[in-house]
Amino acid sequence: MHHGHYSNAPMKRNIQHLMKKSIGKRKKRFFFVVFNNRLYIYSRLIWEDNVAIIRKHNLEADLGLHTYTLGMNKYGDMVCFQ
């Protein structure tokens, strides 16, 4: 009985494609997490700087150097170009 030649090349190509797709998704997810963490840290640093500016200004206002006080709002973690 003659057995035909069986090639697993299509299955191998499909597995390789799925692996590349999976790796691509993991890379995107990793980039997204790293980007979000860095963005959070950056935003936090901006917020802390703005809190320091507000505190300094308000202390100066208490000393009579300014006629108004500052306060934090929902944009406190942004810079002017955002």
N, C-alpha and C positions, 0 to 999 in steps of 0.2 A: 504494500500500500504506500502510495507516495503522499507525503505530507507537504503541503504548500509552505512556502517561506513566509513566516510571520514576522512583521517588523513592529517593534514597539516605538518607533520614531515619533508617530503622531502623539502617542501618550506622553512620551518624554518631552516633546515640545510644549504640550499643554501644561505639564507639571512645571517646566521651567517658566512658562508665562505666568502661572499662578504664583510661583515663588517670587518673581520679579514684582508682580502686582502687590503681593503681601509686604515685601521689603519696602516698596515705594510708600505704601500706606503707613508703615511703621516710621519711616523717615519723616513723612509729613506730620505724623502725630508727635514725634519727638521734637521736630522743629517748632510745632505749635506750642508745646508745653514749655520749651526753652524760651521761645519768644514771649509767651505770656508771663513767665517768671521774671524775665528781664524787664518787661514792661511794668510789671507790678513793682519791682525794686526801684526802677526809674521814677515811677509815679510816687512811690513812698518817699524817696529822697526829695523830690520837688515839694511834696506836702510838708515834710519836716522843715525844709528851708522856708517855706511860706509861713509856717507856724512861728518860727524864730523871728521872722520879719515882723509879724503881727504883734508878738509879745514885746519886742524891742520898741516898736512904734507906740504901743499902748502904755508902756512904762514911761516913755518920753512924754506922752500926753498927760499922764498923771503928774509929771513934773512941770507941766505947763508949756512944754515945747511945741505941742500941737493942739489945735482946737477941736480935733475929732479923734475918734478911735477906729480901729479896724476890727473886722471879724472874719471868720472862716465861712465859706459857702461851698456849694457842690462842685465848684471849679477849682478848689484849692490844690488839687494834684495835677494841674495842667500848667503849661507855659503859654505865653502869648501866641506862639505859632501853631498851637494845636487847635 
